[in-house]
Structures are given as C-alpha cells and as structure tokens.
Amino acid sequence: MAEKTVDFEKSLERLEAIVEEMESGELSLEQMIKHFEEGSKLVTLCSGKLNEVEQKIEKLVKKDSELTAEPFESEE
C-alpha cells in the first residue's frame, strides 16, 4: 500500500507542477499540448486511486458490530 501512496503523491505533485507551468503562460503551444496530455493521464490515475480507496473505506465501515458498506461522504 505504501508504494501506491507514493505513486499517488508523486502523481499529484507532478500534476500540480504541470498546472503551474501551464498557468505561467510561458509554454509554447506544443509544450501546452504535451502538458495537457500528461495532466489528463495523471488525473485519470489519481482519480482511479481515490476511487479505490473510497471503495476500501466503504467496506471497512463498522455498524452494529458488523461490517457494512456505506457511501463515503467527503466534507466539501
């Protein structure tokens, strides 16, 4: 699990760096396209990992001494 967390953390850090670079306005059109493609892949990867964790949390919710699945509600 630690390796997946590291992968997620590294992916998220890279995604944040890509966003900063794209917002800087200093990239050429070709660089912007490459960054957009890489960013799209990272978003998919991070989203998949978050969904995986959410499913695990749902399985581990304990209610009345029995494990039951309950939807994960984020605080927005």
Phi, psi and omega in degrees: 000326181299322180295320179295322178296317179298315178301318179296313181299315179296320180296317180294318177298317180295319179298318178297320179295319179298316180299315179300315180296319181291323180287342182293334181078010183260001182268148175285168179301318179297318178294321179299317180296316179298317179296319180298316179298314179296318179298320178298319178295319180294321177298316179298315179298310181296318179298318178298318179293321178294321177296321178298315179295319179300318179296321178295320179297317179301322181288334186264359180292127183255130181219127180052047178064009177235143176282125178229152178275127175227145180296143177278125180248118179276153177270109182256000000 
